Amino acid sequence: MKGSIKQRSPGSWSIILDLGKDPATGKRRQKWHTYKGSKRAAEIECARLVTEMEKGEYVEASKLTVGQWTDQWIDAGAPGRRRKRVSQRTLERYGQLLRTHVKPVLGNRLLQKLRAPEIDKLYSNLAEAKKVAPRTQHHVHIVLGACLATAQRKGLISVNPMSRVEQIPSVSEVYDPDGDEQTDDIGEGLSETELATLIAGFKEMPIYPVVVLAAASGARRNELLALRWIDLDADKKTLRIERALEQTKKYGIRIKPPKTKRGYRTIDLDDGTVALLLQRKAQHQRLAAGIPHDAKVDLSLIRLPADALMFPALSVSFTAPRHPRNFSREFADKAELLGFGKTRFHDLRGIHSTALLDAGVPVHRVAQRIGDDPAVLLRNYTKRKRSAEADEKLSATIAGMAAGFLGGN
């Protein structure tokens, strides 16, 4: 492999790389590059290109822009190092972050010319824009980094400028691309008495069984709304979790498998929660058969569809899922009326795991139950305990807690 330079005009040079003879035609092959600068700088650049070619790291010159590459990356499904397809919801979130925050600033920049200081400047501008939350700034960094890493793996750039970035946005939360359920957010902490009061306030509402099950299981909102009656084993008092809702612009609301292997799990339930769910199932069976609530019949003879949901949008059918965001809004509105204005539905998951850890259940067992990473669970628990009042400790086991908020059920 050889290289040479040739002056084209003052301050402009041609770098000529000699690739040897083409085995097929016998003709000599060359690659030409234009370089502007001093002769010495051109010689250094020539040597660099020769070294890259000898190592197999050479990247052909391209006019592909950052904006064009981000579009291609999204269209390809945002491939990453693990070669796992991301969910449609995640893909749409990636595209939104790149379109909103990256393309307006760097979109017209040639991908091969992108440098770390330009990315630092992007991050600096995001930090100065008070409308862009620190969490969003961190999300932009994660997504842009993944996008540029793919470009390097595909040979579109020889060096990933992200490796030299210095102003990396950082927040304490772990990235949740779906944006619906913040997996590393300590949320609102409630004492056992406060939790019982909160849940009792939902008793006359249709979403009451969902709220109870959330507090008794620690399951995510989208997992609960995707539960089917076939997932409940009342005799063994267990509940299988093996699917979740996903809301996307392309497909609307649909049911899909959990995002990770941890999401597949079977959890134990207490007697009170099982009894409440069976009451709910009986209501569905009577509704499906058109039987009055006070009529005495053998409900075991009434079969619900195999894909009947536990908590469907009943106004449509037993298999039509609820709108997850509307459900969260309904919970938040009621919680605010009850005097728990800062409490979200997702906080019930954290309250559940905190109760189990306070009761001495090992971290790995709690993490397995709620389908989370043990390290993330422990970090959240530490934050929650540090921020809670000393006298607001949840020390009962989950069965005892459930018996408290279920009352006479």
N, C-alpha and C positions, 0 to 999 in steps of 0.2 A: 504494500500500500504506500503510495507516494502522494505528495501534495506540493503545489507551487503557487506563487502569487504573480499577478500581472497587473500593472497600473492601467486603469482605464482613463482617469482624469485626475487632476490634483485632489488628493484626499479620498479617492475612490479606487478600490482594488477588486480584482476578480481572484477568488480562491478556486484553484482547479485541483480536483481530487482525481487521481489516476486509479481506476478500479481494475486495470488489467484487461485482458481480452475476454470477450464474450464467448463462452464455450460453443454456443450455437452458431454464431456468425463469424467468429474469428476477428471481429473488429474490436478496437480498443474502446473501452467505456470510460466516460468522464462525467464528473458532476461539478457544476459551476455554482459558486456562491458570490454574491456581491457584498463587499464589506467597506464601510466608510470609516476612515480614521487614519492613523499614522501607519507607515510601512511596518514598524515594529509590532504594532497591535495586530495588523493583518497577519504577520508571520505567526504570532502567538495563537490567533484564532485558527489558522490553517493547521498548526500542530495539534490543537485540541480536537478538530474535526477528524484528523487522521487517527488519533488515539481512539476516538469514539467508534470509528468504523472498524478498527482492528479488534476492539472489544465487543463488537456487535451491538453497540449502544447508539449508533448513528440514527438520527431522525431526519427524514426528508423534510425539506422546507415546505411549509403549508400556509395558506392564507385563511385557514379555519380560525374563526373568532371564538372568544370565550362564550358569547351568546349562542353561537351555532352549536358549539360542543355541549353546552348545558342542555339545549333542546334535544340533541341526539342522545344524550345520556338518559334523559327522562323518557324519551320515546322507546329506548331499549329496555326500560324497566329498572333504571338506576342500578345496574349490576355492580356488585362489590367484590371484595376479595374472597368472601365465603361462597360466592356464586349462588346465593339463595335469593329467590324472588321476594321482593318486599310486597306488602299488601297494597291494594289499590288506594286505600286511605293514606298510607304512608307515602306512596308515590305522588299523590296529589299534594300532600303537604310539602314534599321536597320541591315540586315544581313551583308552588306558591312562594316559598322562601327565595328561590333563585330568581323568579320573575320580579318579585317585589324589591329585593334588596341588592342583588348582585348585577343583573343585566343592565339596569339603568346606569350603573357606574362603570362596570368593566365589560359590558356586553360587546362593544365594538373593538376591544383590544384583541390583537392577534394572540391566540392561545400560546404559541411558542415564544412570544415576547413578554408574556405576563411575568412580573417580578414580585418578590415578597414585599417590597416597600409599597407597592400599589394595593396589595391586600391589607397591609397595615393601615393604610390611609382609609380604605373602605371601612375597616373596623372602627377606626377613630371617628369617622363621620357617623356611624351607627350609634356610637356611644354618646356623641354630642346631640343626636336627635332624641329628645326626651320622650318622643312617642314610641320609640323602639325599646321594649323592655330588655333587661339584661338576659333573661332566659331566651328571648328571640335572637339576640345577638349571638349567643352561644350556639343556638340551632343553626344559624347561618354558617358559622364556622365548621360545624360538624358536616353539614351537607356539602358545602363547597370543597372541603377537604376530601370527602369521599369521591366527589366528581373529578377532581384533579388527580387523585390517586389512580382512578380508572384510566384516565388519559395517559398517565405514565406507563401503566401496565400494558396498554395497547400500543405503545410506541409512538404516541402522538407528540409527547414532550420527553426530552431526555432527563430533565431534572424537575421534580415537583417543587414549585416555589413555596408551597405550604410548609415545607421542612425548614424554611428560613424565616418564617413569620415570627415576629416578636410580640405583637400586641394581640394576644389570643384572648377573646372574650371568655370569661369564666364565671360560672354560677354554681351553686351547691347542688342544684337539681340534676338528675340524670336525664338525658334526652328521651323524650317520649314523642316520637313523630306523629302519633295519632292525635295527640293533643286533647283527647277526651278524658283520659284518666292519668293523672300525674303520679307516676309510680314512686317518686322521691319527694313528696310534699308532705310535711308533717301534719298540715291541716289543723282542724279544731279539735282540742282535747276536751272530753267531757268526763265528769265523775259518773259513777254507777247510778247514782240518784238522778242526775241530769239526763243520762241516757234513757232511763226508764220513763222520765217525764216527756222527753222528746218523742219516743216511740208511741207512748199512750196517746199523744196528740193526733196521731194518724189513724187511730182505731176505726173511725167512721169513714175513712177514705178507701177507695178501691185499691190504692197502692200499699195499703197497710201490710199485706203478707210479704210483699217484696222488701219493705223496710225491715220487717222482722227477720227475714231470711238473710238479709245483708248483714245485720248485726250479729246473727247467730252463726254465720259461715265465713265472713270475711271475703266473700266472692266479689268480683268486680261487677259494676253495673251491667256492662255488655254481656257478661257471662250469665248473670241472673235472667236477663230479658231473653236469652236464647235457650233457657232450660225447657225441656219437654217432660211430660209426665212419665215417660219411659225411663227417665234418668233417676227417678226416685224409687228406692227400695224401702218401702215402709216397714217390712218385717225386720230387715237388717239395720234400719235407721241410718241409711247411707244415701248420699247424693253424688251422682257422677257429673263431672264438669268436663265436657269435651267439645264445646263449641262456644262461639261468641257472636254478637252482632257487629257488623261493620257498616258504617254510613259513608258513602262516597258520592261524588257528583256523577260519576259514570254509571254506577249500578244502583244508586239509591241505598235503601236499607236491605241488607242481606245477611244470612247466617254463614259463618265460615269457621274453620278450625281455629284453635288458639294460636297465638303468635309464636309461642315457644313450647318445648316439650314439658316445661313445668306447668303449663296451663292444663294439661291432661291430668286429672286427679280424681280420686274418690274420697269424700270427706264424711265424717260422722256427724249426725245431728242429734240434738236432745229430744226428749219425748214431747215437750211442749211445742217445739217447732214442727215436728212431724205431724202432730195432731192438727195444727193450724193448716198445714198444707193439705192434709186429707179433707178437711172441711172445705177448702178451696176447690179441690178436685170434685167433691160431691156437688158443689154448686154448678160446676161446668157440666157434670153428667146430667143434672136435672135440666139445665138450660138446653143441652143438646137434644134431650128427649122430650122437651116441652112439658116437664112434670112440675107441678107446684111445689114450693119449698116445704110445705107441711104435709105432703102426701107420703104415705108409708109404702115404699117400694124397695125391692132388692137392687141397689145401685150397681152391684157387681155384674149385673146382666147388661149394663149400658157401657158400650165401648166408645171411647173417644178415638179420633184419628191417631195413627201412630206418631205423626209429627205435630200433635197438638201441643201448644206451648203452655207452660204454667201461668204465664202472665202476658197473655196476648192483648191485642187491641180488639176487645170483644165486639166492638161496634161493626167490625168487618168480618172476622172469622176466628176460629180457635188457632189458626196457623199463621195469622198475620201479626208480625212483631210490632211492639210499641215503638214510637219514635223516641230514641234514647235521649236526645237533647231536651225534648219536651218533657220527658219523665224527670230529668234532673231539675228542670225549671219548676215543675210542679212541686217537687220535694223542697227546693230552696224557698219557694214562696210560702209554703206552709210552715217551714222551719222558722222563717222570719216572723210570721204571725204568732208563733208560739214563744217568741223571744230568743230564738237561736239564730240570729241573723247571719252569722259568719259560718254556720255549719253547712257543709255540702254533703250530698249523698255519699261521695267517695270517702268522707271522713269516717263513716261507719266501718270501713275496712281497716283503717288504722286503729280505731278504738278496739275492734275485735282482736287484732294481733297484740296490742298492748295488754289487754286483759289476760291473754294466754301467757305472755312472757312474764307478767307480774305474778301469775299463779305458779311459775316455775317450770312451765313447759319448755323443753329445749328449743333453741333457736331454729335448728334444722327441721324440727317437727312442725313448728309454726309456719316456717317458710314453705314447707311442702303442702301444708293445708291451704294456704292462701295463694299458692302458685307463684311465689316470688323468689328472688335471689336472697339467700341468707345474709349476705353482706349488706345489701340494700335495706333489708328488714331491720338489721341490727343498728345501722346508721340512723334510720328514721326513728327507731325506738329511743335511741340515745338523745336525739334532738327533742323528741316529744316529752321525755321525762325531764329534760333540762328546762324546758319552757313551761311545764305545768306547775300549778301550785302544789306545795308539799302535801296538803291534805286532800288532794284530788287523785288518789291512787285507786286503780281498779285491781282488786286482789282476788276476786272470786273466779272460779272456773267458769267456762262459757255456759255450762248447763245451769249453774246457779244464777248467772246473769240473765239467761233466757227466761228462767222461771220468774224472775222479778218483773221483767217488762211485759211478759205475756199475761200476768195477773190470773184472772179466772178462766182463761181459755183452756 
